[in-house]
Amino acid sequence: MIADRVRVEDVETLSDDWYVLKKTTFSFLRADGMWQRQSRETYDRGNGAVILLYDLERRTVVLTRQFRYPAFVNGHDDLLIEAPAGLLDDATAEVRIKAEVEEETGYRAADVREVFDAFMSPGSVTERLHFFVGSYCAADKVAEGGGNADEGEDIERLEPTIDEALEMIADGRIRDGKTIMLLQYAALNLFDVRKDAA
């Protein structure tokens, strides 16, 4: 167990505004048997979930487009195209992603399944993200979507084909990591794009 190789010595909260930023000093037992003192900052925003809605018959997926300040300040002068996602906020991943996808896109997803989970930026962010896929059709549209304006959300809905979405990755229109992962999963496991291209 890795816990036997970590001795936490000091934890300092640097910020507790939007989320929690902490600085931790600890000693880590290296593979060579030596204890090494280290210091790391961790950003704790809670765990989250993301979903890709797909329609096999029409070969479409549902994505969103919205403003992301961290991407903007790092040179992305456009809205970011993403799969619907959100923080768990003390709910189960499945319950939360169903509520989030309806809030953002207007689609009520009944048939969802988790396909994997991942730490998206483990060098500094504690978040563990649960990845879901779910089928949809036109009848599943029950609301307008657009997100929660009180939380600063102003979300557009996109409905490209899987082939268009993969082209958007290739030409740089889609740059969001979680979205790229789900689209690649869909291409290999849902739409079988490799077979279609052969």
Helices and strands as residue ranges (DSSP letters): G 2-5, E 6-16, E 20-29, E 35-44, E 48-55, E 60-66, H 69-73, E 80-82, E 85-87, H 93-105, E 112-119, E 128-135, G 138-140, G 149-151, E 156-158, H 162-170, H 177-189, H 193-197
